[in-house]
Amino acid sequence: MSEAIELDDLKARRGTSPSIPAGDSPRGGPRLNLDANQEQAVALWAYVTTALLMIIAIPMIFFPSVLLYIAETNEDRRNTLTPLEAFLALHSGILLVAFAMGLLFNVPASSSIQVSESSPQPHPLLVPLTTSCALIAFISYNTTSVGHLATLVFLGSATVAIWGIWTILFAGTSYISRKTGADKRTSRFLFGNKAAASSQKKEWKKHQGAK
């Protein structure tokens, strides 16, 4: 008899649900407020960090001689940078701009905008680093004042840039034509494939006419 009472009491406890205060909604309320506050804090950090990186990068790119006044401690200060110092300052500034743009263009959006899980987002630094490395490769290729260092920087940055361009164009979701079965991305600039696309279209039309 006592065991039956205990079982009934256990079922009653499982069937009851904890009471929810009238002011708190189970689907909203404090949780959404915490998420919004976190997004605002991350956005503020991204904006401030972007501004600081740009403040550092702009003198390194356009006014590298300012670094001498900051770094030199002797009374007889130099007025010009060595070719190596100017080379490193320029390319370091370009990379800082790339990181700043990566932060600026990936500030957290509103929590009300939901991103589909079937379309994964690319890496936030993919486009900025690809662009900056392409620029660094171009500048390094035309630099002769630092010897073989320019060649090494050119090879490394060109590899990153070319790989990044390939990733942007081809590593995403495939765009397959429903009519011809051809990949539409191969018909875009720089990868024109009009002959193959037209031939596949002719084959498709011929197959449709045979039906």
C-alpha positions as CSV (number, residue, x, y, z in Angstrom):
1,M,0.0,0.0,0.0
2,S,2.8,2.4,0.9
3,E,4.6,1.6,-2.3
4,A,1.5,2.5,-4.4
5,I,1.2,5.8,-2.5
6,E,4.9,6.6,-3.2
7,L,4.5,5.8,-6.9
8,D,1.4,8.0,-7.2
9,D,3.3,10.8,-5.4
10,L,6.2,10.5,-7.8
11,K,3.9,10.6,-10.9
12,A,2.3,13.7,-9.5
13,R,5.7,15.4,-9.0
14,R,6.7,14.5,-12.6
15,G,3.4,15.9,-14.0
16,T,3.8,19.3,-12.3
17,S,5.7,22.0,-14.0
18,P,7.6,24.8,-12.2
19,S,5.7,28.0,-12.0
20,I,6.9,30.9,-14.2
21,P,6.6,34.4,-12.9
22,A,4.1,36.6,-14.6
23,G,6.7,39.1,-15.8
24,D,9.0,36.5,-17.4
25,S,8.2,34.9,-20.8
26,P,9.6,31.4,-21.4
27,R,10.6,32.4,-25.0
28,G,11.8,36.0,-24.5
29,G,12.5,38.4,-21.8
30,P,15.9,38.4,-20.0
31,R,17.5,35.9,-22.4
32,L,16.9,38.1,-25.4
33,N,18.1,41.2,-23.5
34,L,21.3,39.4,-22.6
35,D,21.9,38.5,-26.2
36,A,21.2,42.0,-27.4
37,N,23.6,43.4,-24.8
38,Q,26.3,41.0,-25.8
39,E,25.9,41.9,-29.5
40,Q,26.1,45.6,-28.7
41,A,29.3,45.0,-26.7
42,V,30.9,43.0,-29.5
43,A,29.8,45.7,-32.0
44,L,31.3,48.4,-29.9
45,W,34.6,46.5,-29.5
46,A,34.7,45.9,-33.3
47,Y,34.2,49.6,-34.1
48,V,36.8,50.8,-31.6
49,T,39.4,48.1,-32.6
50,T,38.8,49.1,-36.3
51,A,39.5,52.7,-35.5
52,L,42.6,51.9,-33.6
53,L,44.0,49.7,-36.3
54,M,43.3,52.4,-38.9
55,I,45.0,55.0,-36.8
56,I,48.1,52.8,-36.7
57,A,48.0,51.7,-40.3
58,I,47.5,55.1,-42.0
59,P,50.8,56.5,-40.8
60,M,52.6,53.3,-41.6
61,I,51.4,53.4,-45.2
62,F,51.4,57.2,-46.0
63,F,53.7,58.7,-43.4
64,P,56.3,56.0,-42.4
65,S,58.8,58.6,-41.4
66,V,56.7,59.3,-38.3
67,L,57.9,56.0,-37.0
68,L,61.4,57.4,-36.7
69,Y,60.2,60.1,-34.3
70,I,58.5,57.5,-32.2
71,A,61.2,54.8,-32.2
72,E,64.5,56.9,-32.3
73,T,65.9,57.8,-28.9
74,N,69.2,59.4,-29.9
75,E,69.5,63.1,-30.3
76,D,70.7,62.8,-33.9
77,R,67.6,61.4,-35.5
78,R,67.4,60.1,-39.0
79,N,65.1,61.8,-41.5
80,T,64.4,58.8,-43.8
81,L,63.8,55.2,-43.4
82,T,66.0,52.5,-44.8
83,P,64.5,50.6,-47.8
84,L,63.9,47.6,-45.6
85,E,62.1,49.6,-42.9
86,A,59.9,51.3,-45.5
87,F,59.1,48.0,-47.1
88,L,58.1,46.4,-43.9
89,A,56.1,49.4,-42.7
90,L,54.1,49.6,-45.9
91,H,53.1,45.9,-46.0
92,S,52.4,45.8,-42.3
93,G,50.1,48.8,-42.7
94,I,48.2,47.0,-45.6
95,L,47.7,43.9,-43.4
96,L,46.4,46.1,-40.6
97,V,43.9,47.7,-43.0
98,A,42.8,44.2,-44.0
99,F,42.2,43.1,-40.4
100,A,40.3,46.4,-39.8
101,M,38.0,45.8,-42.8
102,G,37.4,42.2,-41.6
103,L,36.2,43.5,-38.3
104,L,34.2,46.4,-39.8
105,F,32.3,44.3,-42.3
106,N,31.5,41.5,-39.8
107,V,29.9,43.5,-37.0
108,P,27.2,41.3,-35.4
109,A,23.8,41.9,-37.0
110,S,20.5,42.0,-35.1
111,S,19.4,38.8,-33.5
112,S,16.1,39.0,-35.3
113,I,17.9,38.2,-38.6
114,Q,18.4,34.4,-38.8
115,V,21.0,32.9,-41.1
116,S,20.1,29.7,-42.8
117,E,22.2,26.7,-41.7
118,S,22.2,25.4,-45.3
119,S,24.3,28.4,-46.5
120,P,27.4,28.6,-44.4
121,Q,29.1,32.0,-44.2
122,P,32.6,32.4,-45.5
123,H,35.5,33.3,-43.2
124,P,35.3,37.0,-42.3
125,L,38.9,37.6,-43.3
126,L,38.7,35.8,-46.6
127,V,37.9,38.8,-48.8
128,P,40.0,41.4,-47.0
129,L,43.1,39.2,-46.8
130,T,42.8,38.1,-50.4
131,T,42.5,41.7,-51.5
132,S,45.4,42.9,-49.4
133,C,47.7,40.0,-50.4
134,A,47.0,40.7,-54.0
135,L,48.0,44.3,-53.5
136,I,51.1,43.2,-51.5
137,A,52.1,40.8,-54.3
138,F,51.8,43.6,-56.9
139,I,53.9,46.0,-54.9
140,S,56.5,43.4,-54.0
141,Y,56.8,42.3,-57.6
142,N,57.7,45.9,-58.5
143,T,60.1,46.5,-55.6
144,T,63.8,46.1,-56.2
145,S,65.3,47.9,-53.2
146,V,65.2,45.0,-50.7
147,G,66.6,42.2,-52.9
148,H,65.3,38.7,-52.6
149,L,63.0,39.6,-49.7
150,A,60.6,41.2,-52.2
151,T,60.6,37.9,-54.2
152,L,59.8,35.9,-51.1
153,V,57.0,38.2,-50.1
154,F,55.6,38.2,-53.6
155,L,55.5,34.4,-53.7
156,G,53.9,34.0,-50.4
157,S,51.3,36.8,-50.8
158,A,50.5,35.7,-54.4
159,T,49.8,32.2,-53.2
160,V,47.4,33.4,-50.5
161,A,45.7,35.8,-53.0
162,I,45.3,33.2,-55.8
163,W,44.0,30.6,-53.4
164,G,41.6,33.1,-51.8
165,I,40.3,34.1,-55.2
166,W,39.7,30.4,-56.1
167,T,38.0,29.9,-52.7
168,I,35.7,32.9,-53.3
169,L,34.7,31.7,-56.8
170,F,34.5,28.0,-56.5
171,A,34.5,26.7,-52.9
172,G,31.0,27.9,-52.1
173,T,27.6,26.4,-53.0
174,S,27.7,25.1,-56.6
175,Y,25.5,26.9,-59.1
176,I,24.3,24.1,-61.4
177,S,21.9,24.9,-64.2
178,R,18.7,23.0,-64.0
179,K,18.4,22.9,-67.8
180,T,21.9,22.1,-69.0
181,G,23.6,20.8,-65.8
182,A,26.6,23.1,-66.3
183,D,28.2,25.1,-63.5
184,K,27.2,28.7,-64.0
185,R,30.3,30.0,-62.3
186,T,32.5,28.9,-65.2
187,S,30.7,31.4,-67.5
188,R,31.7,34.4,-65.3
189,F,34.7,36.6,-65.5
190,L,37.6,35.5,-65.4
191,F,36.6,31.9,-66.3
192,G,34.6,32.3,-69.5
193,N,33.3,29.0,-70.8
194,K,30.7,30.2,-73.4
195,A,31.5,27.5,-75.9
196,A,31.0,24.6,-73.5
197,A,27.9,26.2,-72.1
198,S,26.4,26.8,-75.6
199,S,27.2,23.2,-76.6
200,Q,25.5,21.8,-73.5
201,K,22.5,24.0,-74.2
202,K,22.3,22.7,-77.8
203,E,22.5,19.1,-76.5
204,W,19.7,19.9,-74.0
205,K,17.5,21.4,-76.7
206,K,18.2,18.4,-78.9
207,H,17.3,16.0,-76.1
208,Q,14.1,17.9,-75.4
209,G,13.1,17.9,-79.1
210,A,13.6,14.1,-79.2
211,K,11.1,13.7,-76.5
